[in-house]
Amino acid sequence: MLASLNHPNIAGIYDLQETGDTRFLVLELVEGDTLLHRINRGPIPVEEAVTIAKGISEALEAAHEKGIIHRDLKPANIKITPDGRVKVLDFGLAKTFTSAQAGVSNSPTLMSVSLQGVILGTASYMSPEQARGQAVDAQSDIWAFGCIVYEMLTGRQAFL
């Protein structure tokens, strides 16, 4: 499913490999700074922040149209290429969703039955339902997106 994500604002996902108990994604090498590095230099001017936000939102829209939620959207998982293109990275915690999903047993925030109840993601960017271990959908990524926009404009995290 992740390999079906083909969008200029999403880092290419070429393969999923497994070696023993370890699974890993083979991804496009994206040159440039992470959005986190850019934010660490100070708040981003509104015009630049809008351009970056547009790239992120287009990537999310493409993923959500395929039924994929990122679940770990944060500035460290977004790169700005030397030519200014925004690339969303690290779909390693991504999960497919449907509007029919409900209940903790179907929650995309649960990694597997062997780790039931383990919540995955970065706390500062998690939606309330994701933090509670409840079922998540595209709205959880939108919550994280809002946190990122706030951070770009202010230079500090919305939630610590």
DSSP file with accessible surface (Angstrom, degrees, kcal/mol):
  #  RESIDUE AA STRUCTURE BP1 BP2  ACC     N-H-->O    O-->H-N    N-H-->O    O-->H-N    TCO  KAPPA ALPHA  PHI   PSI    X-CA   Y-CA   Z-CA
    1    1 A M    >         0   0  127      0, 0.0     3,-1.2     0, 0.0     4,-0.3   0.000 360.0 360.0 360.0 -43.6    0.0    0.0    0.0
    2    2 A L  G >   +     0   0   39      1,-0.3     3,-1.9     2,-0.2    11,-0.2   0.865 360.0  61.6 -63.7 -33.6    2.8    2.5    0.9
    3    3 A A  G 3  S+     0   0   71      1,-0.3    -1,-0.3     9,-0.1    10,-0.1   0.742  92.3  67.3 -65.0 -18.7    4.5    1.9   -2.5
    4    4 A S  G <  S+     0   0   45     -3,-1.2     2,-0.9    62,-0.1    -1,-0.3   0.624  74.3 102.4 -76.8 -10.6    1.3    3.2   -4.1
    5    5 A L    <   +     0   0    8     -3,-1.9     2,-0.5    -4,-0.3     8,-0.5  -0.629  43.9 162.4 -75.3 105.6    2.1    6.7   -2.7
    6    6 A N        +     0   0  158     -2,-0.9     5,-0.1     6,-0.1     6,-0.0  -0.885  16.0 131.6-129.2  97.1    3.5    8.5   -5.6
    7    7 A H    >   -     0   0   44     -2,-0.5     3,-2.1     3,-0.4    52,-0.0  -0.994  61.8-122.0-148.4 143.0    3.4   12.3   -5.1
    8    8 A P  T 3  S+     0   0   69      0, 0.0     4,-0.1     0, 0.0    51,-0.1   0.741 113.6  50.2 -59.7 -21.7    6.0   15.0   -5.5
    9    9 A N  T 3  S+     0   0    7     78,-0.1    79,-3.0    46,-0.1     2,-0.4   0.275  99.1  76.2-102.3  12.4    5.7   16.0   -1.9
   10   10 A I  B <  S-a   88   0A   4     -3,-2.1    -3,-0.4    77,-0.3    79,-0.2  -0.989  87.2-116.9-122.9 127.4    6.1   12.5   -0.5
   11   11 A A        -     0   0    4     77,-2.6    -2,-0.1    -2,-0.4    -6,-0.1  -0.396  45.5 -98.2 -59.8 135.7    9.6   10.8   -0.4
   12   12 A G        -     0   0   15     -4,-0.1    16,-2.8    15,-0.1     2,-0.6  -0.265  29.4-152.2 -60.8 136.5    9.5    7.8   -2.6
   13   13 A I  E     +D   27   0B  15     -8,-0.5    14,-0.2    14,-0.2     3,-0.1  -0.957  19.4 173.4-111.5 110.9    9.0    4.4   -0.9
   14   14 A Y  E     -     0   0B 148     12,-3.0     2,-0.3    -2,-0.6    13,-0.2   0.788  54.3 -12.4 -93.3 -31.3   10.6    1.8   -3.0
   15   15 A D  E     -D   26   0B  74     11,-1.3    11,-3.0     2,-0.0     2,-0.5  -0.994  45.6-132.0-165.5 158.9   10.4   -1.4   -1.1
   16   16 A L  E     -D   25   0B 102     -2,-0.3     2,-0.3     9,-0.2     9,-0.2  -0.996  33.5-173.2-118.4 121.5    9.6   -3.1    2.2
   17   17 A Q  E     -D   24   0B  77      7,-3.1     7,-2.5    -2,-0.5     2,-0.4  -0.821  11.6-157.7-115.1 157.4   12.2   -5.6    3.3
   18   18 A E  E     +D   23   0B 117     -2,-0.3     2,-0.4     5,-0.2     5,-0.2  -0.998  10.4 177.8-138.3 129.5   12.4   -8.1    6.1
   19   19 A T  E >   -D   22   0B  91      3,-3.1     3,-2.4    -2,-0.4     2,-0.2  -0.953  67.5 -52.6-130.5 110.0   15.5   -9.6    7.6
   20   20 A G  T 3  S-     0   0   60     -2,-0.4     0, 0.0     1,-0.3     0, 0.0  -0.412 124.1 -16.9  61.5-122.8   14.8  -12.0   10.5
   21   21 A D  T 3  S+     0   0  170     -2,-0.2     2,-0.5    -3,-0.1    -1,-0.3   0.357 120.3  95.4 -92.6   3.5   12.6  -10.0   13.0
   22   22 A T  E <   -D   19   0B  87     -3,-2.4    -3,-3.1     2,-0.0     2,-0.4  -0.856  50.9-171.9-105.6 128.9   13.4   -6.7   11.4
   23   23 A R  E     +D   18   0B 174     -2,-0.5     2,-0.3    -5,-0.2    -5,-0.2  -0.914  12.7 172.6-111.3 143.8   11.3   -4.9    8.8
   24   24 A F  E     -D   17   0B  90     -7,-2.5    -7,-3.1    -2,-0.4     2,-0.4  -0.993  26.9-125.4-151.0 154.9   12.5   -1.8    7.0
   25   25 A L  E     -D   16   0B  41     -2,-0.3     2,-0.6    -9,-0.2    -9,-0.2  -0.787  15.3-138.8 -98.1 144.2   11.5    0.5    4.2
   26   26 A V  E     -D   15   0B  57    -11,-3.0   -12,-3.0    -2,-0.4   -11,-1.3  -0.928  37.1-175.8-101.1 115.7   13.7    1.4    1.3
   27   27 A L  E     -D   13   0B  71     -2,-0.6   -14,-0.2   -14,-0.2     2,-0.1  -0.761  30.6 -93.1-117.5 160.6   13.2    5.1    0.7
   28   28 A E        -     0   0   52    -16,-2.8     2,-0.6    -2,-0.3    -1,-0.1  -0.408  42.4-117.9 -62.8 138.7   14.2    7.9   -1.6
   29   29 A L        -     0   0  138     -2,-0.1     2,-0.6   -18,-0.0    -1,-0.1  -0.753  32.6-163.3 -80.4 120.5   17.3    9.8   -0.5
   30   30 A V        -     0   0    9     -2,-0.6     2,-0.1     2,-0.1    50,-0.1  -0.938   4.6-149.5-112.6 116.7   16.1   13.4    0.0
   31   31 A E        +     0   0  122     -2,-0.6     2,-0.2    48,-0.1    48,-0.0  -0.431  52.5  56.2 -77.2 156.4   18.7   16.1    0.2
   32   32 A G  S    S-     0   0   28     49,-0.2     2,-0.2    -2,-0.1    49,-0.2  -0.553  85.3 -50.7 117.3 179.1   18.2   19.2    2.3
   33   33 A D  E     -B   80   0A  78     47,-1.0    47,-2.9    -2,-0.2     2,-0.1  -0.608  50.7-114.2 -88.9 152.5   17.3   20.3    5.9
   34   34 A T  E  >  -B   79   0A  20     45,-0.2     4,-1.8    -2,-0.2    45,-0.3  -0.434  28.5-113.5 -75.5 159.4   14.5   19.0    7.9
   35   35 A L  H  > S+     0   0    0     43,-2.9     4,-2.9    40,-1.1     5,-0.2   0.856 118.6  62.1 -61.1 -32.6   11.7   21.4    8.8
   36   36 A L  H  > S+     0   0   56     39,-1.2     4,-2.4    42,-0.4    -1,-0.2   0.929 102.6  48.8 -59.2 -45.1   12.9   21.0   12.4
   37   37 A H  H  > S+     0   0  103      1,-0.2     4,-0.6     2,-0.2    -1,-0.2   0.906 112.0  49.6 -61.4 -39.4   16.3   22.4   11.5
   38   38 A R  H >< S+     0   0   37     -4,-1.8     3,-1.0     1,-0.2    -2,-0.2   0.928 111.3  47.9 -65.9 -43.6   14.6   25.3    9.8
   39   39 A I  H >< S+     0   0    2     -4,-2.9     3,-2.4     1,-0.2    -1,-0.2   0.879 102.4  63.9 -65.0 -36.3   12.4   26.0   12.8
   40   40 A N  H 3< S+     0   0  113     -4,-2.4    -1,-0.2     1,-0.3    -2,-0.2   0.724  94.8  60.8 -62.8 -18.6   15.4   25.9   15.1
   41   41 A R  T << S-     0   0  155     -3,-1.0    -1,-0.3    -4,-0.6    -2,-0.2   0.531 125.7 -81.8 -82.8  -7.0   16.7   28.9   13.3
   42   42 A G    <   -     0   0   21     -3,-2.4    -1,-0.3    -4,-0.2   113,-0.2  -0.578  68.7 -30.9 129.6 168.2   13.6   30.9   14.4
   43   43 A P        -     0   0   76      0, 0.0   110,-0.2     0, 0.0   109,-0.1  -0.192  64.0-120.4 -53.2 146.9   10.0   31.4   13.4
   44   44 A I        -     0   0    5    108,-3.7     5,-0.1   107,-0.1   111,-0.1  -0.774  28.8-106.5 -94.2 132.0    9.3   31.2    9.7
   45   45 A P     >  -     0   0   78      0, 0.0     4,-2.9     0, 0.0     3,-0.3  -0.229  33.4-111.9 -55.8 148.0    7.9   34.2    7.9
   46   46 A V  H  > S+     0   0   99      1,-0.2     4,-2.8     2,-0.2     5,-0.2   0.879 114.4  51.8 -53.1 -47.1    4.2   33.8    7.0
   47   47 A E  H  > S+     0   0  166      1,-0.2     4,-1.7     2,-0.2    -1,-0.2   0.924 114.4  43.0 -60.6 -43.5    4.7   33.6    3.3
   48   48 A E  H  > S+     0   0   77     -3,-0.3     4,-2.4     2,-0.2    -1,-0.2   0.908 113.2  52.8 -67.8 -41.4    7.4   30.9    3.6
   49   49 A A  H  X S+     0   0    4     -4,-2.9     4,-3.1     1,-0.2    -2,-0.2   0.892 107.3  52.3 -62.1 -39.0    5.3   29.0    6.2
   50   50 A V  H  X S+     0   0   89     -4,-2.8     4,-2.4    -5,-0.2    -1,-0.2   0.919 109.1  49.8 -64.0 -41.5    2.3   29.0    3.8
   51   51 A T  H  X S+     0   0   86     -4,-1.7     4,-1.8    -5,-0.2    -2,-0.2   0.932 114.2  44.5 -62.3 -45.0    4.4   27.6    1.0
   52   52 A I  H  X S+     0   0    7     -4,-2.4     4,-2.3     1,-0.2    -2,-0.2   0.937 112.9  51.2 -64.8 -46.0    5.7   24.8    3.3
   53   53 A A  H  X S+     0   0   14     -4,-3.1     4,-3.0     1,-0.2     5,-0.2   0.882 106.8  54.9 -60.0 -38.4    2.2   24.1    4.7
   54   54 A K  H  X S+     0   0  118     -4,-2.4     4,-2.4     2,-0.2    -1,-0.2   0.932 108.3  48.4 -61.8 -44.2    0.8   23.8    1.2
   55   55 A G  H  X S+     0   0    6     -4,-1.8     4,-1.9     2,-0.2    -2,-0.2   0.916 113.2  47.3 -62.3 -42.7    3.4   21.2    0.4
   56   56 A I  H  X S+     0   0    0     -4,-2.3     4,-2.6     2,-0.2    -2,-0.2   0.938 112.1  49.7 -63.6 -45.9    2.6   19.2    3.6
   57   57 A S  H  X S+     0   0   47     -4,-3.0     4,-2.7     1,-0.2    -2,-0.2   0.883 109.2  51.8 -65.4 -35.6   -1.1   19.5    3.0
   58   58 A E  H  X S+     0   0   57     -4,-2.4     4,-2.2    -5,-0.2    -1,-0.2   0.899 110.3  49.1 -66.6 -38.5   -0.8   18.2   -0.6
   59   59 A A  H  X S+     0   0    1     -4,-1.9     4,-2.3     2,-0.2    -2,-0.2   0.933 112.8  47.1 -64.2 -45.0    1.2   15.2    0.6
   60   60 A L  H  X S+     0   0    8     -4,-2.6     4,-3.3     2,-0.2     5,-0.2   0.912 109.9  53.3 -63.4 -42.3   -1.3   14.4    3.3
   61   61 A E  H  X S+     0   0  115     -4,-2.7     4,-2.4     1,-0.2    -1,-0.2   0.934 109.6  48.5 -58.7 -44.1   -4.2   14.8    0.9
   62   62 A A  H  X S+     0   0   17     -4,-2.2     4,-0.9     2,-0.2    -1,-0.2   0.918 114.7  45.2 -63.1 -42.8   -2.5   12.3   -1.5
   63   63 A A  H ><>S+     0   0    0     -4,-2.3     5,-2.6     1,-0.2     3,-0.8   0.937 113.1  49.5 -66.1 -45.6   -1.9    9.8    1.3
   64   64 A H  H ><5S+     0   0   32     -4,-3.3     3,-1.7     1,-0.3    -2,-0.2   0.866 104.3  58.8 -64.6 -35.2   -5.4   10.2    2.8
   65   65 A E  H 3<5S+     0   0  147     -4,-2.4    -1,-0.3     1,-0.3    -2,-0.2   0.804 106.9  48.9 -62.7 -26.5   -7.0    9.7   -0.7
   66   66 A K  T <<5S-     0   0  104     -4,-0.9    -1,-0.3    -3,-0.8    -2,-0.2   0.371 123.9-108.2 -89.6   1.3   -5.2    6.3   -0.7
   67   67 A G  T < 5S+     0   0   15     -3,-1.7    30,-2.2     1,-0.3     2,-0.5   0.758  76.7 133.3  79.4  24.3   -6.5    5.6    2.8
   68   68 A I  E   < -E   96   0C   1     -5,-2.6     2,-0.4    28,-0.2    -1,-0.3  -0.928  37.9-164.9-114.2 130.6   -3.1    6.0    4.5
   69   69 A I  E     -E   95   0C   0     26,-2.9    26,-1.8    -2,-0.5    69,-0.1  -0.881  14.8-146.1-109.4 145.6   -2.5    8.0    7.6
   70   70 A H        -     0   0    0     -2,-0.4    23,-0.3    24,-0.2    -1,-0.1   0.920  16.4-170.2 -75.9 -48.5    1.0    9.0    8.6
   71   71 A R  S    S+     0   0   16     66,-0.1    51,-0.3     1,-0.1    -1,-0.1   0.310  75.5  55.6  72.3  -6.7    0.6    8.8   12.4
   72   72 A D        +     0   0   16     49,-0.2     2,-0.4    18,-0.1    -1,-0.1  -0.088  66.4 157.2-144.1  42.6    4.0   10.4   13.1
   73   73 A L        +     0   0    2     52,-0.1    49,-0.1     3,-0.1     5,-0.1  -0.563  18.6 136.1 -73.1 124.6    3.9   13.7   11.3
   74   74 A K    >   -     0   0   46     -2,-0.4     3,-2.0    73,-0.0   -39,-0.2  -0.963  68.5 -92.6-161.2 163.6    6.4   16.2   12.8
   75   75 A P  G >  S+     0   0    1      0, 0.0     3,-1.4     0, 0.0   -39,-1.2   0.829 121.5  60.1 -56.8 -31.9    9.0   18.7   11.6
   76   76 A A  G 3  S+     0   0   38      1,-0.3    -3,-0.1   -41,-0.2   -39,-0.0   0.702 102.8  53.9 -69.3 -17.0   11.8   16.1   11.8
   77   77 A N  G <  S+     0   0   14     -3,-2.0    12,-3.3    -5,-0.1     2,-0.4   0.097  98.3  75.8-103.5  20.0    9.8   14.0    9.3
   78   78 A I  E <   - C   0  88A   0     -3,-1.4   -43,-2.9    10,-0.2   -42,-0.4  -1.000  62.9-164.8-131.9 130.8    9.6   16.8    6.7
   79   79 A K  E     -BC  34  87A  47      8,-2.8     8,-2.6    -2,-0.4     2,-0.6  -0.891  14.3-148.6-116.0 150.6   12.4   17.9    4.5
   80   80 A I  E     -BC  33  86A  34    -47,-2.9   -47,-1.0    -2,-0.4     6,-0.2  -0.978  25.9-140.1-112.8 115.0   12.9   21.1    2.4
   81   81 A T    >   -     0   0   19      4,-2.9     3,-2.7    -2,-0.6   -49,-0.2  -0.272  27.8-101.5 -71.6 162.8   15.0   20.2   -0.6
   82   82 A P  T 3  S+     0   0  113      0, 0.0    -1,-0.1     0, 0.0   -50,-0.1   0.814 125.7  52.9 -56.0 -27.2   17.7   22.7   -1.9
   83   83 A D  T 3  S-     0   0  135      2,-0.1    -2,-0.1     1,-0.0   -51,-0.0   0.350 125.2-102.8 -91.6   8.2   15.2   23.8   -4.6
   84   84 A G  S <  S+     0   0   43     -3,-2.7     2,-0.2     1,-0.3   -52,-0.0   0.453  70.9 145.4  92.3   2.3   12.5   24.5   -2.0
   85   85 A R        -     0   0  105     -5,-0.1    -4,-2.9     1,-0.0     2,-0.4  -0.516  45.1-132.0 -76.6 139.3   10.3   21.4   -2.5
   86   86 A V  E     - C   0  80A   5     -6,-0.2     2,-0.4    -2,-0.2    -6,-0.2  -0.773  23.5-172.2 -88.9 132.9    8.6   20.0    0.6
   87   87 A K  E     - C   0  79A  24     -8,-2.6    -8,-2.8    -2,-0.4     2,-0.5  -0.985  15.1-146.9-129.7 121.4    9.0   16.2    1.1
   88   88 A V  E     -aC  10  78A   0    -79,-3.0   -77,-2.6    -2,-0.4   -10,-0.2  -0.761  28.9-174.6 -85.3 130.3    7.1   14.3    3.8
   89   89 A L        +     0   0   31    -12,-3.3   -12,-0.1    -2,-0.5   -77,-0.0  -0.591  40.7  46.2-114.6 177.0    9.2   11.4    5.0
   90   90 A D        +     0   0   65     -2,-0.2     3,-0.5     1,-0.1    -1,-0.2   0.941  37.7 170.4  56.8  68.3    9.0    8.4    7.3
   91   91 A F    >   +     0   0    3      1,-0.2     3,-1.4    -3,-0.1    -1,-0.1   0.055  42.2 121.9 -87.6  26.0    5.8    6.6    6.7
   92   92 A G  T 3  S+     0   0   46      1,-0.3    -1,-0.2   -20,-0.1    -2,-0.1   0.755  78.8  38.2 -63.1 -25.9    7.2    3.8    9.0
   93   93 A L  T 3  S+     0   0   40     -3,-0.5    -1,-0.3   -23,-0.3    -2,-0.1   0.340  90.9 131.3-103.0   5.7    4.2    4.1   11.4
   94   94 A A    <   -     0   0   20     -3,-1.4     2,-0.3   -26,-0.1   -24,-0.2  -0.150  33.8-174.3 -61.0 154.7    1.7    4.7    8.7
   95   95 A K  E     -E   69   0C  86    -26,-1.8   -26,-2.9   -93,-0.0     2,-0.2  -0.989  24.9-115.0-147.7 148.8   -1.5    2.7    8.7
   96   96 A T  E     -E   68   0C  61     -2,-0.3     2,-0.3   -28,-0.2   -28,-0.2  -0.539  35.8-170.0 -81.1 154.8   -4.4    2.2    6.4
   97   97 A F        -     0   0   40    -30,-2.2     2,-0.3    -2,-0.2    40,-0.1  -0.968  15.6-165.8-141.3 159.0   -7.8    3.4    7.6
   98   98 A T    >   -     0   0   84     -2,-0.3     3,-1.6     1,-0.0   -31,-0.0  -0.957  36.4-115.8-136.2 158.4  -11.4    3.2    6.6
   99   99 A S  T 3  S+     0   0  126     -2,-0.3    38,-0.0     1,-0.3    -1,-0.0   0.708 113.3  64.1 -67.6 -15.6  -14.3    5.2    8.0
  100  100 A A  T 3  S+     0   0   85      2,-0.0    -1,-0.3     0, 0.0     2,-0.1   0.600  75.7 111.9 -83.8 -11.0  -15.8    1.9    9.3
  101  101 A Q    <   +     0   0   50     -3,-1.6     2,-0.3    35,-0.1     6,-0.0  -0.398  40.0 155.5 -65.3 139.2  -12.9    1.3   11.7
  102  102 A A        +     0   0   63     -2,-0.1     4,-0.3     1,-0.1     3,-0.1  -0.985  27.5  40.1-159.0 153.8  -13.8    1.6   15.3
  103  103 A G  S >  S-     0   0   43     -2,-0.3     3,-1.0     1,-0.1     4,-0.2   0.187  83.8 -84.6  87.6 153.2  -12.7    0.4   18.7
  104  104 A V  G >  S+     0   0   75      1,-0.2     3,-1.8     2,-0.2    13,-0.1   0.852 121.4  65.7 -64.3 -33.0   -9.3    0.0   20.2
  105  105 A S  G 3  S+     0   0   94      1,-0.3    -1,-0.2    -3,-0.1    -2,-0.1   0.811 109.1  39.4 -63.6 -24.9   -8.8   -3.5   18.7
  106  106 A N  G <  S+     0   0   84     -3,-1.0    -1,-0.3    -4,-0.3    -2,-0.2   0.331  86.7 134.5-100.2   5.8   -8.8   -1.8   15.3
  107  107 A S    X   -     0   0    4     -3,-1.8     3,-1.8    -4,-0.2    28,-0.2  -0.358  52.5-147.4 -64.5 125.6   -6.8    1.2   16.3
  108  108 A P  T 3  S+     0   0    0      0, 0.0    -1,-0.2     0, 0.0    27,-0.1   0.603  95.3  70.7 -66.1  -8.3   -4.0    2.0   13.9
  109  109 A T  T 3  S+     0   0    0     25,-0.3    11,-0.8    -5,-0.1     2,-0.6   0.526  80.4  87.3 -85.4  -3.6   -2.0    3.3   16.9
  110  110 A L  B <   -F  119   0D  18     -3,-1.8     9,-0.1     1,-0.2     6,-0.1  -0.857  66.9-156.8 -97.1 125.4   -1.5   -0.3   18.1
  111  111 A M        -     0   0  111     -2,-0.6     2,-0.3     7,-0.5    -1,-0.2   0.926  61.9 -36.5 -70.6 -47.5    1.5   -1.9   16.6
  112  112 A S    >   -     0   0   50      1,-0.1     3,-1.1     6,-0.1     6,-0.2  -0.981  61.0 -89.9-165.3 172.4    0.5   -5.6   16.9
  113  113 A V  G >  S+     0   0  129     -2,-0.3     3,-1.5     1,-0.3    -1,-0.1   0.892 123.1  58.4 -62.0 -35.3   -1.3   -8.0   19.1
  114  114 A S  G 3  S+     0   0  105      1,-0.3    -1,-0.3    -3,-0.1    -3,-0.0   0.732 114.2  37.7 -68.6 -19.5    2.0   -8.8   20.9
  115  115 A L  G X  S+     0   0   74     -3,-1.1     3,-2.4     3,-0.1    -4,-0.4  -0.083  84.4 168.4-118.6  33.8    2.3   -5.1   21.8
  116  116 A Q  T <   +     0   0  125     -3,-1.5     3,-0.1     1,-0.3    -3,-0.1  -0.180  67.1  22.0 -54.8 133.3   -1.3   -4.4   22.5
  117  117 A G  T 3  S+     0   0   51      1,-0.3     2,-0.4   -13,-0.1    -1,-0.3   0.299  86.7 131.9  91.9  -7.9   -1.8   -1.1   24.2
  118  118 A V    <   -     0   0   60     -3,-2.4    -7,-0.5    -6,-0.2     2,-0.5  -0.653  47.9-147.3 -78.9 127.1    1.5    0.4   23.0
  119  119 A I  B     -F  110   0D  67     -2,-0.4     2,-0.3    -9,-0.1    -9,-0.1  -0.838  11.9-156.2 -99.7 129.2    0.9    3.8   21.5
  120  120 A L        +     0   0   28    -11,-0.8     2,-0.3    -2,-0.5    13,-0.1  -0.830  44.4  55.6-108.6 146.8    3.1    4.9   18.7
  121  121 A G  S    S-     0   0   29     -2,-0.3     2,-0.6   -49,-0.1   -49,-0.2  -0.799  88.6 -57.6 131.0-174.4    4.0    8.4   17.5
  122  122 A T    >>  -     0   0   39    -51,-0.3     3,-2.2    -2,-0.3     4,-0.6  -0.939  42.1-141.2-109.5 118.7    5.5   11.5   18.9
  123  123 A A  G >4 S+     0   0   82     -2,-0.6     3,-1.1     1,-0.3    -1,-0.1   0.814  95.6  60.5 -52.1 -41.0    3.5   12.8   21.9
  124  124 A S  G 34 S+     0   0   21      1,-0.3    35,-0.3    -3,-0.1    -1,-0.3   0.686 115.1  35.1 -63.8 -17.2    3.8   16.6   21.1
  125  125 A Y  G <4 S+     0   0   13     -3,-2.2    -1,-0.3    33,-0.1     2,-0.2   0.360  90.5 117.4-118.0   2.9    2.1   16.0   17.7
  126  126 A M    <<  -     0   0   25     -3,-1.1    15,-0.1    -4,-0.6    -5,-0.1  -0.533  63.1-125.2 -77.8 137.9   -0.4   13.3   18.7
  127  127 A S     >  -     0   0    0     -2,-0.2     4,-2.6     1,-0.1     5,-0.2  -0.345  31.6-106.2 -70.1 158.1   -4.1   13.9   18.4
  128  128 A P  H  > S+     0   0   48      0, 0.0     4,-1.7     0, 0.0     6,-0.2   0.911 120.9  50.4 -55.7 -41.1   -6.1   13.3   21.6
  129  129 A E  H  4>S+     0   0   45      1,-0.2     5,-2.6     2,-0.2     4,-0.3   0.888 110.5  49.4 -68.2 -34.5   -7.6   10.1   20.2
  130  130 A Q  H >45S+     0   0    5      1,-0.2     3,-1.5     3,-0.2    -1,-0.2   0.930 109.6  51.3 -67.9 -42.5   -4.2    8.8   19.2
  131  131 A A  H 3<5S+     0   0   52     -4,-2.6    -1,-0.2     1,-0.3    -2,-0.2   0.818 108.9  52.1 -64.0 -29.3   -2.7    9.5   22.6
  132  132 A R  T 3<5S-     0   0  154     -4,-1.7    -1,-0.3    -5,-0.2    -2,-0.2   0.476 116.7-114.5 -83.7  -4.8   -5.6    7.6   24.2
  133  133 A G  T < 5 +     0   0    6     -3,-1.5    -3,-0.2    -4,-0.3   -26,-0.2   0.718  69.9 140.3  78.6  19.7   -5.0    4.6   22.0
  134  134 A Q      < -     0   0   83     -5,-2.6   -25,-0.3    -6,-0.2    -1,-0.2  -0.402  64.2 -70.6 -88.7 171.1   -8.3    5.0   20.2
  135  135 A A        -     0   0   29    -28,-0.2     2,-0.3    -2,-0.1    -1,-0.2  -0.319  55.1-159.7 -59.8 138.6   -9.0    4.5   16.5
  136  136 A V        +     0   0    4     -3,-0.1     2,-0.2    -6,-0.1   -67,-0.1  -0.864  15.3 172.0-121.8 157.6   -7.5    7.2   14.4
  137  137 A D    >>  -     0   0   57     -2,-0.3     3,-1.9   -40,-0.1     4,-0.7  -0.690  59.3 -54.7-142.1-161.5   -8.1    8.5   10.9
  138  138 A A  H >> S+     0   0   18      1,-0.3     4,-1.8    -2,-0.2     3,-0.5   0.796 123.8  70.3 -56.6 -28.8   -7.1   11.4    8.7
  139  139 A Q  H 3> S+     0   0  132      1,-0.2     4,-2.2     2,-0.2    -1,-0.3   0.819  90.7  60.7 -61.8 -27.5   -8.1   13.9   11.3
  140  140 A S  H <> S+     0   0    1     -3,-1.9     4,-1.9     2,-0.2    -1,-0.2   0.901 105.4  46.8 -66.6 -39.6   -5.2   12.8   13.5
  141  141 A D  H <X S+     0   0    2     -4,-0.7     4,-2.6    -3,-0.5    -1,-0.2   0.878 109.5  54.6 -66.9 -35.8   -2.7   13.8   10.8
  142  142 A I  H  X S+     0   0   96     -4,-1.8     4,-2.4     2,-0.2    -2,-0.2   0.896 105.6  52.8 -65.7 -37.7   -4.6   17.1   10.4
  143  143 A W  H  X S+     0   0  101     -4,-2.2     4,-2.1     2,-0.2    -1,-0.2   0.956 110.8  46.5 -59.0 -50.0   -4.1   17.7   14.2
  144  144 A A  H  X S+     0   0    4     -4,-1.9     4,-2.3     1,-0.2    -2,-0.2   0.898 109.3  55.5 -60.6 -39.7   -0.4   17.1   13.8
  145  145 A F  H  X S+     0   0   43     -4,-2.6     4,-2.6     1,-0.2    -1,-0.2   0.925 106.5  50.5 -59.3 -44.3   -0.4   19.4   10.7
  146  146 A G  H  X S+     0   0   38     -4,-2.4     4,-2.4     1,-0.2    -1,-0.2   0.903 108.9  51.5 -60.5 -40.9   -1.9   22.2   12.9
  147  147 A C  H  X S+     0   0    7     -4,-2.1     4,-2.2     1,-0.2    11,-0.3   0.899 110.5  49.4 -62.7 -38.9    0.8   21.7   15.5
  148  148 A I  H  X S+     0   0    0     -4,-2.3     4,-2.7     2,-0.2    -2,-0.2   0.916 109.3  50.3 -68.1 -44.0    3.4   22.0   12.8
  149  149 A V  H  X S+     0   0   39     -4,-2.6     4,-2.1     2,-0.2     5,-0.2   0.940 111.1  49.8 -60.6 -44.9    1.9   25.2   11.4
  150  150 A Y  H  X S+     0   0   84     -4,-2.4     4,-2.2     1,-0.2     6,-0.3   0.939 111.9  48.5 -56.9 -46.0    1.8   26.7   14.9
  151  151 A E  H  X S+     0   0    7     -4,-2.2     4,-2.6     1,-0.2    -2,-0.2   0.885 108.7  53.0 -65.7 -38.7    5.5   25.7   15.4
  152  152 A M  H  < S+     0   0    0     -4,-2.7  -108,-3.7     1,-0.2    -1,-0.2   0.914 114.9  41.5 -60.9 -42.2    6.6   27.2   12.1
  153  153 A L  H  < S+     0   0   76     -4,-2.1    -2,-0.2  -110,-0.2    -1,-0.2   0.794 127.3  29.4 -78.7 -29.6    5.0   30.5   12.9
  154  154 A T  H  < S-     0   0   47     -4,-2.2    -3,-0.2     2,-0.3    -2,-0.2   0.652  94.3-127.9-104.9 -21.1    6.0   30.8   16.5
  155  155 A G  S  < S+     0   0   31     -4,-2.6     2,-0.3    -5,-0.3    -4,-0.1   0.549  80.3  85.5  80.7   8.4    9.3   28.8   16.7
  156  156 A R  S    S-     0   0  153     -6,-0.3    -2,-0.3    -5,-0.2    -1,-0.2  -0.979  84.7 -96.0-141.0 155.1    8.0   26.7   19.5
  157  157 A Q        -     0   0   59     -2,-0.3     3,-0.1     1,-0.1    -9,-0.1  -0.359  21.0-138.0 -68.6 146.4    6.0   23.6   20.0
  158  158 A A  S    S+     0   0   37    -11,-0.3     2,-0.4     1,-0.2    -1,-0.1   0.871  93.2  23.5 -69.2 -37.5    2.3   23.9   20.6
  159  159 A F              0   0  105    -35,-0.3    -1,-0.2   -12,-0.0    -2,-0.0  -0.996 360.0 360.0-134.2 132.7    2.5   21.1   23.2
  160  160 A L              0   0  182     -2,-0.4    -2,-0.0    -3,-0.1     0, 0.0  -0.739 360.0 360.0-104.7 360.0    5.5   19.9   25.2
